[in-house]
Amino acid sequence: MEPCRAEGDSDVRTVRPLECNLLGVTGGGPIPMPSIDSLQTLLTNDLRDLLDAENRLTKALPKLAKAAAHDDLRTALEDHLDETEEHVNRLHQALEALGEAPKAKPCPAMKGIVEESSEHLQDDYDEPSLKDAAIIAGAQKSEHYEIASYGTVLAYAKLLGLNEVITLLRPTLDEEKAADSKLTQIAEQIVNVEASAGDTSGAGNGKGSGRAQGNRVARAGNGQVRTGTNGRSANARRRSKRGSRR
């Protein structure tokens, strides 16, 4: 398979086939590849990526909201659609503040997330709450991508002293985090609880209990210790063994 080639004004860049596929290129034709020569150019590139991501979400969120069974979930998605439309406007302003045209570039990551969510909507669910759980999962994947992306561009802007860009985009990052938190609340307090009601292999039979699992393995990096089924810490057991050998 021949690699696709991207032609610029003064050079020709060869791109590996995998990169061609990620960019949605199926043949060997020329595609424009920006030359990243500075951090501000990288920032501009990422803002255009985000612009495409937000544009895709303005089309995807209404479909997710329409498919949602629970009123709270539908309202959360509709409210975030309003915010997303404003996010598009802010990105236009941020690019213009950099002296750049507010033009989007394809975002393969958001394209994949949106397509996956659309596929899940076509699945056959026994209960509406199961479909809502899948909707939340897809929506939060998009939120997590945006939180990471806006955090990155704000870090670049701060380093470059681009205060106008920071002022424009910091509220967007806060709104993405708030939307993610709201979806988590709906999932944990309502949707996931209802979705798990029909499960027979979960809590109560000693096999799938979240509490039992949590007693066996603690989260790494948060200061907790590894414990066994009797609740004794691994450190305590090791100290006991050393004492018995003495």
Secondary structure per residue as TSV (DSSP state, phi and psi in degrees):
chain	resnum	aa	ss	phi	psi
A	1	M	-	360.0	127.2
A	2	E	-	-80.5	141.0
A	3	P	-	-71.2	151.5
A	4	C	E	-75.7	157.9
A	5	R	E	-123.9	134.9
A	6	A	E	-109.8	121.1
A	7	E	E	-102.6	126.9
A	8	G	-	-102.8	-167.8
A	9	D	S	-69.1	-35.1
A	10	S	S	-128.1	-1.5
A	11	D	-	-146.8	166.1
A	12	V	E	-122.5	126.4
A	13	R	E	-113.1	128.9
A	14	T	E	-89.3	131.5
A	15	V	E	-116.0	135.9
A	16	R	-	-64.9	152.0
A	17	P	H	-55.3	-37.9
A	18	L	H	-60.0	-41.5
A	19	E	H	-65.3	-35.3
A	20	C	H	-60.7	-44.0
A	21	N	H	-63.9	-41.1
A	22	L	H	-63.4	-30.3
A	23	L	T	-86.4	-0.9
A	24	G	T	81.2	22.0
A	25	V	-	-96.2	125.2
A	26	T	-	-101.9	-20.9
A	27	G	S	-117.7	-160.8
A	28	G	S	-105.9	22.8
A	29	G	-	-75.6	165.0
A	30	P	-	-72.5	140.0
A	31	I	-	-131.6	144.6
A	32	P	-	-73.3	130.0
A	33	M	-	-123.3	116.7
A	34	P	-	-66.7	145.7
A	35	S	-	-91.4	115.1
A	36	I	-	-89.1	100.0
A	37	D	-	-110.3	-0.3
A	38	S	S	-160.5	165.0
A	39	L	H	-64.9	-34.6
A	40	Q	H	-67.5	-34.8
A	41	T	H	-65.2	-40.0
A	42	L	H	-64.0	-40.4
A	43	L	H	-60.4	-47.4
A	44	T	H	-59.1	-42.5
A	45	N	H	-60.9	-43.4
A	46	D	H	-69.9	-35.2
A	47	L	H	-64.7	-37.6
A	48	R	H	-69.2	-35.0
A	49	D	H	-62.3	-45.5
A	50	L	H	-63.9	-35.6
A	51	L	H	-62.1	-41.3
A	52	D	H	-66.6	-40.7
A	53	A	H	-60.4	-45.5
A	54	E	H	-67.1	-38.9
A	55	N	H	-61.4	-39.9
A	56	R	H	-63.9	-38.9
A	57	L	H	-69.6	-29.9
A	58	T	H	-64.1	-22.0
A	59	K	H	-93.0	-31.9
A	60	A	H	-81.5	-38.6
A	61	L	H	-60.7	-40.6
A	62	P	H	-60.0	-35.4
A	63	K	H	-68.4	-41.2
A	64	L	H	-65.5	-42.6
A	65	A	H	-63.0	-41.5
A	66	K	H	-63.9	-34.4
A	67	A	H	-82.4	-16.3
A	68	A	-	-69.7	137.2
A	69	A	-	-90.0	-34.8
A	70	H	S	-85.5	134.5
A	71	D	H	-59.8	-42.4
A	72	D	H	-62.7	-39.4
A	73	L	H	-68.0	-43.7
A	74	R	H	-61.0	-43.5
A	75	T	H	-64.0	-41.6
A	76	A	H	-62.0	-41.5
A	77	L	H	-69.0	-39.8
A	78	E	H	-67.0	-40.1
A	79	D	H	-63.5	-39.7
A	80	H	H	-72.8	-25.2
A	81	L	H	-61.8	-44.1
A	82	D	H	-59.0	-42.8
A	83	E	H	-65.1	-39.7
A	84	T	H	-63.6	-38.9
A	85	E	H	-62.3	-36.4
A	86	E	H	-71.4	-32.2
A	87	H	H	-61.6	-38.2
A	88	V	H	-61.0	-45.1
A	89	N	H	-61.8	-42.0
A	90	R	H	-64.9	-38.3
A	91	L	H	-65.5	-38.5
A	92	H	H	-58.5	-45.6
A	93	Q	H	-66.5	-38.2
A	94	A	H	-64.9	-42.8
A	95	L	H	-65.4	-40.8
A	96	E	H	-65.2	-34.6
A	97	A	H	-64.5	-25.5
A	98	L	T	-88.4	1.4
A	99	G	T	77.4	22.7
A	100	E	-	-112.3	152.7
A	101	A	-	-71.4	137.0
A	102	P	-	-75.0	69.7
A	103	K	-	-114.0	131.3
A	104	A	-	-82.6	153.8
A	105	K	-	-118.8	149.4
A	106	P	-	-56.5	135.0
A	107	C	-	-110.4	96.2
A	108	P	H	-61.6	-32.5
A	109	A	H	-63.9	-51.3
A	110	M	H	-68.9	-33.0
A	111	K	H	-58.1	-45.0
A	112	G	H	-67.0	-40.8
A	113	I	H	-63.8	-44.0
A	114	V	H	-65.3	-41.8
A	115	E	H	-65.1	-40.8
A	116	E	H	-62.6	-44.3
A	117	S	H	-61.9	-39.5
A	118	S	H	-64.9	-38.1
A	119	E	H	-64.8	-40.4
A	120	H	H	-64.2	-29.9
A	121	L	H	-65.5	-23.2
A	122	Q	T	-87.4	-8.5
A	123	D	S	-68.2	158.8
A	124	D	-	-96.1	114.6
A	125	Y	-	-108.5	136.4
A	126	D	S	-71.6	-31.3
A	127	E	S	-131.3	144.1
A	128	P	H	-58.2	-33.7
A	129	S	H	-65.3	-29.9
A	130	L	H	-67.1	-40.4
A	131	K	H	-66.3	-40.6
A	132	D	H	-62.1	-38.1
A	133	A	H	-62.4	-40.0
A	134	A	H	-67.6	-37.8
A	135	I	H	-62.6	-44.9
A	136	I	H	-62.2	-42.3
A	137	A	H	-59.2	-44.6
A	138	G	H	-66.8	-41.6
A	139	A	H	-64.4	-39.0
A	140	Q	H	-73.0	-28.7
A	141	K	H	-61.5	-41.9
A	142	S	H	-67.4	-39.1
A	143	E	H	-62.9	-42.8
A	144	H	H	-65.5	-37.4
A	145	Y	H	-63.1	-43.0
A	146	E	H	-70.1	-39.3
A	147	I	H	-59.5	-45.0
A	148	A	H	-63.9	-42.1
A	149	S	H	-69.7	-44.6
A	150	Y	H	-67.7	-35.6
A	151	G	H	-60.3	-38.9
A	152	T	H	-67.4	-49.2
A	153	V	H	-67.0	-32.0
A	154	L	H	-69.6	-35.2
A	155	A	H	-64.8	-41.9
A	156	Y	H	-62.1	-47.5
A	157	A	H	-61.8	-39.1
A	158	K	H	-63.3	-43.8
A	159	L	H	-64.7	-34.1
A	160	L	H	-87.1	-2.8
A	161	G	T	70.1	30.2
A	162	L	-	-92.5	77.6
A	163	N	H	-64.9	-33.1
A	164	E	H	-65.8	-40.0
A	165	V	H	-65.3	-40.9
A	166	I	H	-62.4	-45.8
A	167	T	H	-61.5	-36.6
A	168	L	H	-71.8	-41.2
A	169	L	H	-100.1	-17.1
A	170	R	H	-61.1	-42.3
A	171	P	H	-59.9	-33.1
A	172	T	H	-64.1	-45.2
A	173	L	H	-60.0	-42.4
A	174	D	H	-62.3	-39.4
A	175	E	H	-70.3	-35.3
A	176	E	H	-64.8	-42.3
A	177	K	H	-65.0	-41.0
A	178	A	H	-65.3	-40.0
A	179	A	H	-64.5	-42.4
A	180	D	H	-62.2	-43.9
A	181	S	H	-62.8	-39.5
A	182	K	H	-64.9	-41.8
A	183	L	H	-64.4	-39.0
A	184	T	H	-61.5	-43.4
A	185	Q	H	-61.3	-45.6
A	186	I	H	-64.2	-40.1
A	187	A	I	-65.6	-50.0
A	188	E	I	-72.5	-34.3
A	189	Q	I	-92.5	-23.7
A	190	I	I	-129.1	-68.3
A	191	V	I	-64.9	-51.7
A	192	N	H	-65.4	-32.8
A	193	V	H	-64.1	-46.7
A	194	E	H	-66.1	-39.1
A	195	A	H	-65.5	-29.2
A	196	S	T	-88.9	-3.2
A	197	A	T	-61.6	-31.7
A	198	G	T	-89.8	-2.1
A	199	D	-	-74.0	140.4
A	200	T	S	-113.8	-1.2
A	201	S	S	-111.2	14.4
A	202	G	S	-97.8	-133.3
A	203	A	T	-63.3	145.1
A	204	G	T	108.9	-20.6
A	205	N	T	-112.2	5.8
A	206	G	T	80.9	0.6
A	207	K	S	-104.7	-39.7
A	208	G	S	-119.2	15.1
A	209	S	-	-63.7	125.8
A	210	G	H	-63.3	-34.3
A	211	R	H	-66.9	-42.6
A	212	A	H	-64.1	-41.4
A	213	Q	H	-62.1	-40.4
A	214	G	H	-67.2	-29.7
A	215	N	H	-71.7	-26.6
A	216	R	H	-83.6	-41.0
A	217	V	S	-131.3	118.8
A	218	A	-	-88.3	158.9
A	219	R	-	-69.6	138.5
A	220	A	T	-78.0	143.1
A	221	G	T	86.2	-0.9
A	222	N	S	-112.4	15.7
A	223	G	S	88.2	-5.0
A	224	Q	-	-81.7	162.9
A	225	V	-	-113.2	159.2
A	226	R	-	-75.3	133.6
A	227	T	B	-126.9	160.7
A	228	G	-	-102.0	-173.2
A	229	T	T	-69.2	-19.5
A	230	N	T	-90.7	3.4
A	231	G	S	83.8	-5.1
A	232	R	-	-79.1	140.5
A	233	S	B	-72.9	155.5
A	234	A	H	-62.3	-36.9
A	235	N	H	-63.4	-41.1
A	236	A	H	-63.7	-40.0
A	237	R	H	-65.7	-38.9
A	238	R	H	-66.4	-38.9
A	239	R	H	-63.9	-37.9
A	240	S	H	-63.7	-41.1
A	241	K	H	-65.5	-41.1
A	242	R	H	-63.9	-37.6
A	243	G	H	-67.4	-36.7
A	244	S	H	-68.6	-31.5
A	245	R	H	-71.2	-28.8
A	246	R	-	-70.6	360.0
